[in-house]
């Protein structure tokens, strides 16, 4: 099993090398790169089974590298010291995300995920140019990848609400479907909700698409009625904040 490490800090490369060599002897480190140019050459010549990729590099970023490669057929694990890149990395379908200093147990978990995903990647190349284009779109033009292996997607504009169901979410759509997704509502909040408030978490169990609001009841109990006639109650402690946001949106 071949592994490539990409990081512009020699000390970080050394630490990750030691962890992999000591605890995961089934892997062979076939190359180390300090920038995206060295990494691109290594990846094309060595064809890794897993790529460990730093986000911030001295000449460009890990995201730039993936964009240059266009399509890949192996899992990528982002490694960085900065938490703020986590959502961007996962939106771009990274297999996992490790924060420095790397914990052995976190590394084990990431490798386990990669091993489970190798077969899918081998048969279903990921097109990072398309993923990046989608990530860069306005919310109204974006799509949600339901299954990156089968290519099943859902336009953001077709989502009316997302409802928590244990460790799953149920997506309610404009064509009256209910799609179950193996994500928590917290994960979906991090992925979908931003300062545009196109999506807004209004309850511990609900995220709504603010473009699909039918009616707002501002008096207690405050509620939102959606286009599919779902009624979502706004918790009293968040009532003022949410109503102020919705007044600007609706």
Buried (B, 14 or more C-beta within 10 A) or exposed (E): BBBBBBBBBEEBBEBBBEBBEEEBEEBBBBBBBBBBBBBBEBBEEBEBBBBBBBBBBEEBBBBBBBBBBEEBBBBBBBBBEEEEBBBBBBBBBBBBBBBBEBEEEBBEEBBEBBBEBBEBBEEBEBEBBEBBEBBEEEBEEBBBBBEBEEEEBBEBBBBBBBBBBEEBBBBBBBEEEEBEBEBBBEBBBBBBBEEEBBBBBBBEBBBBBBBBBBEBEEEEEBBBBBBBEBEBBBEEEBBEEBBEBBEEEE
